[in-house]
Every structure is written in structure tokens, then in C-alpha cells.
Amino acid sequence: MSYKIYDINEDLKEFMPKEIIDLEERATWGNPKRGVMDLPYTKELIEEHSLCAGCPESMALRYILASLPNPEDTIIVNSTGCTSLVFPHIALHTVHSLFGNQNAVASGIKRVLEWRFPDKVKDVVVLAGDGATVDIGLDCTLQSFFRQEKITTICFDNEVYANTGGQESGLTVKGHVFKMAPKGKQWDKVPFWQIAIDSGCHYVARLTVSSPKKVEQVIKKAIYVAREVGPTYVHLYTPCILEIGLNSDDGLDEMRARDKERFSFFEYMTPQAEEVINRVKEEGLL
Amino acid sequence: MAHIGPSGFSPYPVAVYEGVLNPPPGKALMFNEIVDEEVAMREAAKAMLTRPNPTIFPGPQVLYAWNEEAKEKAKLVRKMAEVLGAKIIPMYDYRPKYPKINPAIEINPNHPNLTIWHNKIKACIFVGVHCHYANVALKIIRAETDCFTIAMCGMAGHEDAMITLRDQHTEEMEKFIKIAEEVKRGLGRS
């Protein structure tokens, strides 16, 4: 992609609003060291979002977008759910797939990009909720891992189908009651991070989004490993504050509480992945 | 002319349903008449020089320096504004802006009427706006305001503008500036 499309013509610069000039002058495009510390100063990928006030998923999206090492050549594939409400607001190539098909669509995009642009690094990242990743899209998700597709899959786990009114999902915790699951879930939460490992992912992480720096590290590692080795999987806890009855300012506390139990930080990497991560660290990109 | 589908789908009057089509190459469209490019350029210049608060709305194709022609066109837009005594308000982004735009300094194709109402613009030129958004914005302006619209299009033109100049590149823009200078002198303004 050419960065020239962001260069404002000198002759017309004085007529551009300050915020647009800031977008050009403070943009982090082309800088692989970009990260969450740039968030207060840059907004070229996302400014406003359309999620609920205080939604942890919106925090996750900001941290992820700030952490992409190569946003100008990144394609995001998303699926139906709260996340899909944000994508019209972000300045990245995004593809909205049919519900559950996101990993199949991403596989195709990655293969075509490798064929079409053999000399360029193009990252394909899947962002989808727990329903799309683990329930409705389980087949497509796992098959992409089995086929060793070089894509990064990020699951926003809010442990419920929140967007449609509160039905239980495979990732709902046993016993949890929701509006459309009044008897409480009768089965255990699917440990999908473990299934991802068993299915051939080379880098897997499980965490909440309570720590922006940690999210940045994990996302960068997952993307660098996916580029060179094979599929990677990041499982993020992004609770739906509405569905679990919390106030707008309670999301962070909820995540911090889960940091100490079922979403304690967990990271797995294969030896090939470790090699890539160590090399990237030496290059100062992590 | 499009015959498929009811015109009622559109909340706004649509020129094409009234039988107004884009001009053929080498010609221009003035209201519903096909005329010579020079005739249309004279009328466009006259409208900009005589109607209140003339404004040029440059779109992303001239606002951003994405190729050499764009850089050249930006210079010409600037010169055109100088000759016509027009204000420049950029249309830098097509995404709807929430909660609202600042109509004093920007225009958005999804609600261009706000900028036109706010600045009481009675004549405007669209230049460097991608066709699909020029089509949207010109229909809204045509329906909601009494602004005289001039489309300076690099491609086939826009039938919803009052004056459509098609295939406008640097050479044609230079020609328009020359004509505007002549019209200005003719109006007794230096």
C-alpha cells in the first residue's frame, strides 16, 4: 500500500481541519514499533466506537489495533457479533464473513495474498466472538488450525451470546444464568485455548484485557509467529458488562478479578514459535 | 435511461429519472441541455462570480498527494479559488462523522446540505470527489438547497449537478481558470 494517500497536498493543507493534519503528522503507519503507548496521540485506525459505554471489548479493539505491527498491510476478518458493529468505524481493510465462516474466509484471503503479493508481508487477523469462534464457527476455526493456515485468530470471549439477548455459548461457565438461559448452563466451559494447542496452533495465549501492555505483547507475538510458522490463537476475556449486570465503569475490575482465576495469564509456544519470538525480540520489535 | 426499479426508492429527485443524462465526451451538461464545454465553463464561472458565498469543495483525489496529477490539480484548485474569489471547504473523508461535522470548515457527502446551509453557499464546485459520493451529495444538495452546483469530473460527469464538466484534468482546469478570468474581466472585476 502506498502511504502517499495520507499525504496532504501542501497547497490545500491550510484548509484541512487540525485533526486531519494530526492524522497525517502523528500517524504510526509504517512503524512496526507502534504500540498501545501511542494510543493517546494517534487515532488513524479508530476514533469513536459504537459499543456500549465502558465495554471491555472496545478496550480490546483499541489495544489490538494499536498493536498491529503492519496495519497498512493487515486485513481483518470479522464475524457477526458486537465486534462487527465497530468495523465500519475503523480505517483498516476488514471483511465481514458469514457467521462462523471467518477462519475459512481468512484462509482464502491469506493464500491469495501470498500468491498475489509474494514479496510483501500481509497479515490476516481474525477477530470474532466466542459464538463465532467456538460454537457456530468451530468447524472452520479448527480446520484452519489443522491446515496450518498462517493466520492469527483472536477470540473475544464474553462467555455469552450478548448481542442477541443472552443465550449461553460453549464458553459460558457452568452454572451461569443468563436471560435466555434461565436454568443455568449445565456443562463446563470449553477450554478452547487447549483445543487450539492440540489442533496445531504454534502460539496460544489466554488473558483478559486488563493490561494493555500485555495485550500488545501477545498480539505482536501471535502475528509474527503466524507470518512465518503457522496458526496462532489468542483468547481474550472481554466481559459483557450489560449481560452480567455491571455498571459502565466496572469492566476493568471484573477483568482484574478474573485475572486471578479462570483467565489467569497463560501462554504456549512451540519451539519454532519461540525461535521467531526470540529473533523479533532481538530486533527490538517486541 | 434507467427503466428498472421504481424511482420512488429514492427520497430525492433524481435527474436520470427526469431524462437528464451525462454529456457525451467533449460536451458538457447545463441543466438538461448538452452544450459545448466552453459555454458551460463560462456559465459556471459566471455563477461562481455572481452568486453569494461561492465555494469549492475539493475531494480526496485532489486533497491528498497520491500522484503527480493530484499535486498539480491542488495548485490549480487554489488558483481557481483565487480567481473566483471562492472559499475552499474540504471533503476529506466520506465516512459519516458523529456526533456532527463542523459545517464551517468541512463538508461530508452524507449531509452536504449542513455545510451549504451554514455558510449560505449559493454556488459551489465539486472537484476531486469520487463519483459515487459526488452522486450522493449532489442529489442531496439539489433537493435540500438552492445552491448552484458545478461538477468538475475526471470521468463521465454527474447529471445531478446544474453544470457538469466531464473529463476534467489539469489542461481543462487551466482552460477553466482562463475562462473565469475573462468572465471576471467582463463583469468589470479585476
Interface residues (C-beta under 8 A of the other chain):
Chain A: S2 K4 I5 Y6 D7 I8 N9 E10 D11 L12 F15 M16 P17 I20 E48 P88 H89
Chain B: P58 P60 V62 L63 Y64 A65 W66 N67 A70 K71 A74 K75 V77 R78 I88 I89 P90 Y92 D93 R95 Y98 N102 I105 E106
